[in-house]
Amino acid sequence: MCCRSPYLAGMSERDVGLLSQSGHQTLDFLDIDPADLQELLGQGLRWSQIITLRHQDDSCVFLQDDRGCGVYANRPDGCMLYPYRFVFVPRDGDQIATHVDSVELLDRSVRIALGWDGGEPDFVPLMLRDMSCPGFTNAPLSPLSYRDLLESLWSVDACTNHAWPCERHAALA
């Protein structure tokens, strides 16, 4: 997922709501046939590739000439997370957990990793990054920068992928 092709930005119903509330016409930024839009939105979309941001000239419709995002404050969750994604490894396991029923256990594990809570985590949170992202040209993160990034990305990921309420989407509830 990136601002330029061949990547696509998946859209959730909340993403569509934020962009629509900020004055953008839905069919101007979604890559979908208008006849299919209402049916899909009524199904409570999750972050996915079912509906994507429209591309224009092999770039996102919101990518500006200076390479900035024209909707940065209200950009889709996938854009906020990119080029990172979370995976969780059970503390006593050796494989990535593909499904966890309790976002509270994941949150507790992140809080322990951030040093906010004590104890042994049930899962080890790992942030993976897309190495093909052209924006990665800097030195590795310092421990403090890593913690700040973990905290901010977890708040988005918990909301997007685990339906954990966040301030960003409170107005849409």
N, C-alpha and C positions, 0 to 999 in steps of 0.2 A: 504494500500500500504506500503510495507516494503521490506527489503532486503531478508527476509526469508519467506518461505511458511507459511501460505496459501495466503499471500497477493500478489498482482500482480501490476507491474508498467505499467500503460498505456503509450503509446508512440504517440507523434504527429509527423507530417512530419518534423517539425523543430528539434525535438529530434533526429530523425533518421539522419537528415542532420548534426547536430553537431557531433554525434558519428562517422559518416562516414568520415567527414572532418578530424577527429583526427586519422584516419588510421584504423578504425575498419571495418571489412567486415559486411555488413548488415545482412546477413543470419547467422552470428556467434552470434549475440546478440538478434535477434528477434525470437519470438515464433510464426512463421507463415509458412504456406506452401509456397515455392518459387513461385508456379504458381499464388497465390493470391496477392503477394506482389505489383507488379507494378500497378495492377488495383486499389488496395486500396490507394496507395500513390498518384495516380493521382486524387483521389477524395478530396484531401486537408484535411487530417485527423485533427481532433481536439483531445485534450487530452481525451483519452477514454480507454475503455477496448477492443476495436476492435483488436488492435495489442499491445502485451505486451512484456516486456523484457523476454528473455528465462531464465529459471531456470535450474540449474545443482546441483544435490544433495540437493534439496529443498532450494536452495539459488540462488540469482541473479548471473548470469555468471560473473559479475564484482566484486562480494564480495570477498575480499582477505582473506588470512588465519588470518591476524591480525584484521579482521572485518572492515577494511577500504575499501573505495570505489576505485576501480581501474580506474574510469573515473570521479573522483570527480569534476574537473573543467568543464567537459562537460556532467555531469549527466542530465538525463531527468528532465523536469520541475516538474513533479509529485514527483520525488525524492527530489527536492529542497524544495518543499512545505511541504512534509510529515514531521511530523505528523499533520500539521495544514491545515485548509481550512478556507476560508472566507465565511461568510454569511453577508447579509446586511438586516437590519430591517428598514423599513420606519420610519422616526422620529415620524410621527403621527399615526403609525400603531402598531399592536401587533403581526404580523406574519412576518416570513422571506420572503423577496422578492424573488420569484422564477425566475423572469426574469426582467432585467432592460435594456432598450434600449440604455441608455446613459452612457458610461464608464466615460464621463466627470463628470457627477453627482456623480458617485462613487468615482472618484479621488478627487473631491472637498471635499467630506465627509471625506475621509482619511486624506487629507491635514488639515482639521479643527481638526480632532482627534489628529493629530501630533502637533498641535499648530502653523502650518505654515500660515494658513489663519484664518481670523476671520469670524464671522457670525454663522448662524444656519445651520447645515448639513441637507441635504435631507434624508440621511440614516445614521444609526449607524453601523459602521463596527465592526463585531465581529470575532475574531479568535477562532475557535474551534480546539481542539486537540484530537487525538486518544489516549485515556487513556490506551489502551492495548500496546502502544509502550514501549518496554523494556528499552528505553533510558531515560525515565523520572524518575530520582531518586533524582534530586536536589530540593532545596527549590524553592518556587514561584519566578517569575521574579520581579525585582525591577521596578519601573515606567520607569526609563531611559532604562533599558534592554527591557522592553515591547515596548517602542516607537521605539527602534532600530529594533526589530523583526518585528513590524508592517510595518515599512518603507521598509525593505528588502523583506518581503513576498509579500507586495502589488505590488512591481515592477514586480515580477515574475507572480503573479496571474493576474494582469492587462494584461500582455502580453499573457499569456497562455489561459485564459478564456474569454478575452474581446478584443483580437487582438490589444492591445495597444503596439506600437513599443517599444523595449527595446534594450540596447546596446548589450546584449548577443546574440541576433538573427540578429543584423544589417547586418552581413556578409552574411546571408542567404537570404536577401531580394532581 
